[in-house]
Amino acid sequence: REERESWIRAKYEQRLFLAPLPAAEAPLAERLLRAVRERDLSTVLLLLAHSHKDQLNVATEDTERHTALHLACDTAQVVVTQLLVWYGADVRARDGHGRTALFYARR
């Protein structure tokens, strides 16, 4: 039992079995926004596996202030939207116009 618990901690808490992220100058949050914008599901999955909740809710630096969830909903990326919600994206976050991701999902 102790060995099993140790393995579970290593896998899920310490994330020791994840493929490493490729080296990049941009922070993870920026890379996630770019991957969602470019509809790059494999990169989104890898970045989500390495992310923390605070990184999921970083907004774009333009006046739109969209989060990755806003972008996924605006471009009808259902799978990415669901993954972001599962990983803890803030569904109540508002963009630069005061709109939540639900506004974009309804369009």
N, C-alpha and C positions, 0 to 999 in steps of 0.2 A: 504494500500500500504506500509506503514512504517513497519508494522509487517511482511509482506512478504519479504521486503528487509532485515530486520534483520535476518529472518530465512535463507535466501540465504547466507548472510555473514557468519553466524554461520556454515552452512554446508560446503560451498566451500572455504572460506578464512581461517576460524579458525579450520576447520575440526573437529568440535565437535561431529559429529555422527559416526566417524570411530571406528571400534573395536580397542582396544589398542594393541600395539605390545607386544608380549611375551618378558619378560626380557631376555637379552642376553648380553654377554660381548663384542661381535663383533659389530663394527659400522654398521649402516644400509647399507652402500655401500658394505661392505664385505659380509653381509648377502644376498644382492641382487645378487652379483656375484655367491655365493654358490647356491642360489635357481635356477638361470639360468643354472648353470653347472649340477645340479641334476634334472633338468626339473620339478621343483615343481611349477606348475602354480598358485596354490592357495596362496602360500607364495609370489611369484612374485607379484601377484595382491595386496596383503596386503601391501607389502613393497613399491610398486609404489604409493599407496594411501597416504603413510606417507612421501614420498620422496620429494626432491627438485632437480632441474636440475643438480646442481653441484654434487650430490650424484650418479646420473646416469652415469656419465662419468669418474668415478674413475677406474683406470686400475689395473689389477692384479699386484702383486709385483714381479713376476718372469720376465724373460727376454722377454717373449711374449708380456707383457703389453697390454693384451686384456681388453676391456671394456665389460660390460654386452651385449651390442649390437653386438660386435665381436663374443662373445660366442654364442649368440642366432642364428646369421647368420651361423656360422660355423657348428652348429648342426641342422640346418634346422627347427628351432622352429619359424614358421611363425607367430603364434599368439603372442608369446612373442616379436618377432621383431617388429610387428606392435604396440603393447602396448608401448614398449620403445620409438619408434619414436613419438607416440602421446604424451607421457609424457615429451618429450624434449631431448632425447638422441642425442648426437652430431653425425650426420651421416658422418661428415668429419673427425672425430677423427682417428688418425693413431696409429697402434700398434707398437710394438718393431721392426717390419720389414718394417715399413712405409706403411702398407696396411690399407685401410678403411674396414668397415664392408661389403661394396658392393663386395669387392674381395671374401670374404668368402661366400656370398650369391650366387655368380655366379658359384661356384664350384659344 
